[in-house]
Amino acid sequence: MNQRWADTRLSRRSLLAVVAGVGLASVLAACGEPTSSAGDPRVKIVAAESFWGSITAQLGGRYVDVTSLITNPNTDPHDFEPKPSDARTVADARYVILNGAGYDPWMQSLIDANPTEGRKILNVGDLAGKKSGDNPHLWYDPAVVDAVVERIAHDLSTLDPAQAAAIGQRQQQFSDSDLKPYHDLIGAIKASYSGTPIGSTESIFVYMAEALGLDLITPTGFMNAISEGNDVMAADKASVDRQITDKKIAVLVYNTQNATPDTEVLKQKATASGIPVVGITETLNPADATFQAWQVQQLSDLKRALAMGTGR
C-alpha cells in the first residue's frame, strides 16, 4: 500500500485532541442534523483542501459558507493534523468535500467520528474511480476537475433546491467563462509542445502532463518515492541524473511543497545544465487565489519554460 498517502499521519496526542473536539461537536449536533447559525440560510460546507473549496465557493456564491481546512501554501497536506476546531467545523457542515484516494485520510476520520443525518459527502477519489495507493493528485487532472464542478453544482442544487436555477447558471458561467483560460492554455500547450520530454520531481504532475500531451520520462519509481517520502532507488536516481546531464528533458517540474535533498540536487543540476525549472504547489498559491488563477499562472510559467527549453 502507498504508505505516505494511506498513513493517517495522526500522532497519539493529536488524535486524542481531535477526539475531544469531536466530543464537543457531537454535543452541538445532538439533534442529528448539522447545526447552523441563527438567521444564516447559507449551506455550510467544509472542504479538506483549498483547491476544492475555491471551486465550491465560486459555484455556490452567496448561497454557501465554505471553509477550507488546508489553506497555507507552506503546509504539506500529506502531513496535516486536524485540530479540535476542525472537528467542530466538520460536525456543523451539511456538505463535506475530501480529495480521497488516500490523500487526506484524516478528513475521513473526522467524518466517521461524527456521522450526521442529511450530510452530503463528496469523495473526489471515489468520483474519479481512484483508491488509496493510486496517484491522488486529482486536481491536476482537467477531466476530473470538470467532473467535480458538475457534481458539486448538482449537490448544491439538491441541498438548496430553491437556488437550483441560480446555481445552474453559475455552473454554466464558471465552466464556460471562468475556466476558459485554464482549458485554453492546456489546449495551446498541447498543440505546440505535444511529445516534448519533460521531468518531474514527483507524481503530482503526472495527470496534467498526460492532458498536455507531454512525455514525462522521469522513472515512475523515482516520482513515487519522493511523493511517498521513501528512499529513492540508486538506479532511478542515476537515470534521472543522466536525463538532466544529457539534456534529455526540456523542462523540470518541481513541487515546492515537497522539497527533499534529492529534489534540491536535481533542481540545481537542471539549472546548471540550462534546463528551465518550473515550480508548482499542492495548494492554492497565494492562499487567496482562485483555483483557475492558480492553475493559469502555473501553466503560463510552464509554457514559457517549454519555449525556452525547446527554443520555439
N, C-alpha and C positions, 0 to 999 in steps of 0.2 A: 504493500500500500504506500502511496505517496505520503511520506512522513510529515513533511512540512505543511502540506495542505490539509492533511487529515488530523493532525495534532490540534487539540483544543487550545493549547498554549495557556491554560489557566493553572496558576500555582495554587497550592492548597490555601494559602492565605487569601488570595484574591477570590477564589471560589467561595470561601466562607463569607466574604464580604458581599459578594453578589447574592448569595442565598439569603443573607439578611435583608438586602434590598428587595428581593423578590417577595420575602415575607410581608414587608410593608405594602408592596404593590398588590399582593393578594388581598390585603385588607381593603385597599382602595377599590378593588374590583370585585368585592364580595357579592355584589348583586348578580354577577355572572355576565355583565356587559362591560365593555370598555367605558371608562369614565370620560367626561368631557367638561370643559369649563362652562360655567353657567352663562347662558346667553351667546355662546360661540357656536354657530351652526357648522363650522368648518369640519371636514373629516380629518381626524388626527392620524397622521401617517409617520411611520419610522422606517428609514432606510439604513441598512448597515453601513453602506458606503456612499460618499457624496456624489459619485457619478450617477448612480441610480436615483438618488434623492433630487438631484438637479433636474433630471428629466421629469420626474413626478411632479415637482413644484411647478414646472412650466406647463405641463399638461393640465394640472388642476387649477392653477391660477388662484383667484381669491376664494375658491371653494375648498381649499385644502390648507392644512397646517402641517408642514413637513419638517421633520427633524432627522438629520443625518448624524450617525454616531461617530463616523470617522471623517473628519474634515481637514485635519492638519496634513499638509503635503510632506511633512517630515516624519510622519508616522508610517511604519511598516504595518500594513493591515494584517499580515500573517501573525504578527506578534501582539496584536491589540488585546488588551484585557479590560473587559467592561467593568464599570463601577456600579454600585447600588442604584445610583440615579438613572443609569441606563436601563436597569431592570424595571424601574418605575415607569420610565418613558414607554417601554415596550408594553407594559401592562395596560397603559392608557390607550394604546393605539387601536384603531379599527382596521388598519391595513399595515402590514409589515412586509418589507421587501429585503431579501437577502440574496447575495450572489450565489451561494450554494457551491456545489462541486468540490466541497472540502475546503473552500477558501475562507469561510467565516463560520466555523462550527460553533463558536461562542454565541452567535446570534441564535442559532437553532436551540442552544441550551437555554437561553433566556425565554424563548417562545415555549419550550417544553415545560419550563419551570412554572409558567403561569398561563395555562390554557384558558382561553376566554371565548365564550359563545358569541358567534356572529363576526368574529375577526376574520378578515381575508389575509392570506399569506401568498406572496409570490416568491417562489424559489426559482431564480433565473436558470440555474443549472438544470433543474427538472424541466423547465420550459425548453431548453436547448438540447435536452437528451444527454446531458453530461452528468457523470457521477464522480465521487471522490476518487482521486487518482488520475482523472483526466486533466487536461490543461484548463484551469479555472478562469483565465483572464478573458472572460466573455465580453466585456465592454470594449475590447479591441476587435470584435467581430462585427462588422457593419450589419450583417444579416440578423444576428442576434439582437442588436440594438433596435432594428426596425420591428422585430417581433415583440420586444419588450415594450416599445411605445404603444403598439396595438393592444397588448394585454393590459397595460396599466390604464389606458383610456377606457377599455371595457370594464375593468374592475371598478374604476372611479364612478362610471355611469351606474353600475349596479349598487354601489354604496350610497350614491346620492342621485336617485332617479329623476328628481326634479331638475337637476342640472345636466342631464344626459345630453341634451341637444347642444348646450354651450360647450361641454367637454368634447363632443364630437367635432364641433367647429374648431376648437383649439387644437385637437389632434391633427386635423387636416392642415391647419396653418403651420403647426410645428413640423410635420413631415414634409410638406411641400415647400415651405419657405425657410424656416429656422435651420433645418438640417440640410438645405440645398448646398451651401458652400462646402460642407463636410463631404457629401456624396460627390459633388463636382470635383473636388480635389482628388478624391480616391480615383475617379474616372480619368482625370488628367494624368496622374502619376502612372496609372496602369497603361494608358495609351502611349506615354513617352518612354517608360522605363521597364516595361514587362520583360521578364527574363534576366534582368540585371542581378548579378550575385551580390548579396549583402551578408553581413554578420550581425549577430545579436548576442549580448552577454547572457541573456536568459530567455525563457519561453514566453515571456509577456507579449512579444511581438509576432508570434507565430501566426495567429489568426489574421492580423492586419497584413502581414507580408503576403499571405495567400490571396487576400482580397485585392491587393495591389499588383499581383502577378509577379512579385519579386522572388528571386531564387535565394532563399535563406539557406546558406550552405554550412553554417555552424553545426557541428555534431550535436544531435539531439541529447546525447548523454551529457555533454558539457552544459547545455542550457538548462536541462532538468536538475543537474547537480547544484548549479548556482541558485535556481529557483527554490529548491528544497533545503538549501543550507547544508548540503553534503559535500564531501571531498570530491574534487574533480579527478577523474582517471588520467594517468600520465599520458596515455595515448591520445585522449581527447584534447588535453592541454597542448600537446605537441602539434596536433592537427590545426588547432586554432592559431597557434603561433605561426605556422607555415603559411596559413591563409593570409595573415597580415604582412609578414615579412616579404612574401612573394607577391603581394598586392593582388590577391585573387578576389578581393571584395572591393566594392566601390564605396561602401559606407558601413560604419559600425554603429548599431543602435545600442544605447546604453541606458539601463534602468538606474536612474539616480537615487532611487529609494532602496536599492539593494546593492550597495557598493561593498565589495569584498576585496581582499588583497589580489585575488586572481583577476577580477574585473578592472581594478585600477591599473594593473600592469598592462592589460590589453588596451585600455584607453590610451595609456602613454605610448605604447608601441604603435598604435594606429596613428596617433598624432605625429610621431617621429617619422612614420612611413608616408605621411602626406594623405592619409585616409581620413575623410571627414567623420567626425563623431557626432551623433545626434542623441541628445538626452531626452528621455521620456519618463513619465511618472505613473504610479499606480493609482493616484488620487488626483482630484482637481488641483491644478496649479496655475495661478494662485487659488487660494481656498474659496474665494468668492466668484470664481469664473463659472460660466455655464458649461455644460458638457460639450456643446458644439464649439464654443470659443476655444476651449482647452484642446480639443482634438484638431481643430483647424490650425491652431498655432503649431502644434507638433507636426502635422502633415506638411505645413508650409516650410518648416525647418528641414524636414526630410527631403522635400522637393528641391530645395536649394542645395542641400548636401549631395543629392544624386546628380544634379547638374555639375557640381564641382568634381565629384568623384568619377564621372563618366566623360566630362569635357563636352557635354552637349546640353 
